[in-house]
Amino acid sequence: MPADAKKLVKKATQLMKPVEKFDCETRKKTTTGGDTITFDYMWATHLSDEDFEWVFDLFKLNMLEMYQKSQWGFDENSKRNELRATTSRFIIALNEEGEKIGYTTYRFVVDHNIPVTYCWELQILPSYQNKGIGGMMLDTLERLSAKTNMEKVMTTVFLYNAPSLGFFHKHGYVSDITCPSDDSGLDYAILSKETP
Ligand SMILES: CC(C)(COP(=O)(O)OP(=O)(O)OC[C@H]1O[C@@H](n2cnc3c(N)ncnc32)[C@H](O)[C@@H]1OP(=O)(O)O)[C@@H](O)C(=O)NCCC(=O)NCCS
């Protein structure tokens, strides 16, 4: 593994407040319905138990069925540990009433020797989907990637999650070089977008 990739990821992971430090919060904050969205930033290890249960409940609401039918299956304990990992960082979106309406969790990682921002989860409450909020959070991740010298933003999507595939394609994400081939028999795709 190139020393530089490891060093860059270590440095980015140690930042307490990277989005604030580099002023890379998205400039787009108004939904298509005219609501102004605000964002909270935190390490997974600093989420309260109550906030974590909200995160996990929204994950289950949006994804449980998809995981149950996937080749990975659904293992609640391992998913909980994954979301609360020490390297997980959260962006939580709030509506004008201050209610939590969605989140993304990401990590800085070395993937196939390349420093990347991995968008681990992106979950929006069903009643707030398709209003531009997911796009706002991707925009922040892309700006953050540029400031921390990560080479791309990556994500993994089930092949049968058409709305999510459509969403990422719309935002310029394409099949990553590490994406399983069409004849692999695997049920997910790895998408990425290079940091400008
Ligand atoms: C996928 C998800 C994160 C997207 O966030 P969102 O806030 O709903 O998305 P946005 O409103 O920012 O953007 C939606 C865009 O994707 C486009 N889109 C949605 N479904 C699409 C499809 N099937 N084909 C093409 N484009 C599609 C919309 O046209 C829209 O584009 P526009 O803003 O130019 O009109 C959100 O809908 C969600 O939480 N879904 C359920 C959980 C999930 O699947 N998460 C992703 C796991 S990988």
The ligand as an ORCA input file, in Angstrom:
! r2SCAN-3c Opt
* xyz 0 1
  C     -31.530      7.140     -2.766
  C     -31.684      8.339     -1.846
  C     -30.534      8.348     -0.848
  C     -31.600      9.605     -2.701
  O     -31.771     10.740     -1.900
  P     -32.915     11.794     -2.256
  O     -32.824     12.904     -1.288
  O     -34.205     11.084     -2.358
  O     -32.421     12.227     -3.696
  P     -32.457     13.689     -4.357
  O     -33.815     14.257     -4.163
  O     -31.296     14.478     -3.925
  O     -32.208     13.328     -5.865
  C     -33.038     12.492     -6.517
  C     -32.591     12.556     -7.957
  O     -32.367     11.258     -8.440
  C     -33.172     11.070     -9.565
  N     -33.690      9.711     -9.560
  C     -34.343      9.086     -8.596
  N     -34.676      7.847     -8.994
  C     -34.210      7.709    -10.247
  C     -34.238      6.670    -11.212
  N     -34.829      5.486    -10.960
  N     -33.640      6.885    -12.408
  C     -33.036      8.077    -12.680
  N     -33.001      9.086    -11.815
  C     -33.563      8.907    -10.613
  C     -34.312     12.047     -9.444
  O     -34.809     12.385    -10.720
  C     -33.653     13.216     -8.781
  O     -33.023     14.042     -9.704
  P     -33.341     15.633     -9.744
  O     -32.929     16.139     -8.374
  O     -32.476     16.159    -10.815
  O     -34.805     15.707     -9.985
  C     -33.023      8.341     -1.078
  O     -34.089      8.355     -1.991
  C     -33.202      7.171     -0.126
  O     -32.954      7.313      1.060
  N     -33.669      6.017     -0.636
  C     -33.930      4.840      0.178
  C     -32.668      4.264      0.776
  C     -31.609      3.981     -0.245
  O     -31.831      3.294     -1.236
  N     -30.397      4.511      0.032
  C     -29.252      4.340     -0.813
  C     -28.589      3.065     -0.457
  S     -27.214      2.780     -1.545
*
